Amino acid sequence: MGKNELDDPDRQKVSAALVRAGQRARELALQTGTGVAVRINGELRVLRGDDLKPKDQAEA
């Protein structure tokens, strides 16, 4: 990546936007009883139920 790409304000916001999108997808999946497809260590998995909750909530 060139310096110009790193200085682009839109590109600087991409990571935060992806995190928010992932959080919203998990919330929606919990509400609708569906799963979310994710890649973990190169393996494609579908997370459901307690696997979608933050660790501190899943144990409660």
C-alpha positions in Angstrom: 0.0 0.0 0.0 1.2 3.4 -0.8 1.3 6.3 1.7 -1.7 7.9 0.0 -3.9 4.9 0.7 -3.0 4.9 4.4 -3.8 8.6 4.7 -7.2 8.3 3.1 -9.8 9.0 5.9 -12.3 6.6 4.4 -9.8 3.7 4.5 -9.0 4.5 8.1 -12.6 3.9 9.1 -13.0 0.6 7.3 -11.8 -1.6 10.3 -14.3 0.0 12.7 -17.1 -0.3 10.2 -16.4 -4.0 9.7 -16.4 -4.6 13.4 -19.8 -2.8 13.7 -21.2 -4.9 10.8 -20.0 -8.1 12.5 -21.6 -7.1 15.8 -24.9 -6.3 14.1 -24.9 -9.6 12.2 -24.4 -11.5 15.4 -27.3 -9.5 17.1 -29.6 -10.1 14.2 -28.7 -13.9 14.1 -29.5 -14.2 17.8 -32.8 -12.4 17.4 -33.9 -14.5 14.4 -32.4 -17.9 15.5 -30.2 -18.1 12.5 -26.4 -18.5 12.2 -23.5 -16.4 11.0 -20.9 -17.8 8.6 -17.4 -17.0 9.6 -13.9 -18.1 8.8 -11.9 -19.1 11.9 -8.2 -20.2 11.3 -9.0 -20.9 7.7 -12.0 -23.0 8.4 -15.5 -21.9 7.4 -17.9 -22.3 10.3 -21.5 -21.3 11.1 -21.9 -19.9 14.6 -25.2 -20.1 16.3 -26.7 -19.5 19.8 -24.2 -19.1 22.6 -21.3 -19.1 20.1 -22.6 -15.7 18.9 -22.7 -14.1 22.4 -19.7 -12.3 23.9 -17.8 -14.7 26.2 -18.9 -12.9 29.4 -22.6 -13.2 28.4 -22.4 -16.8 27.1 -21.2 -17.9 30.6 -24.0 -16.1 32.5 
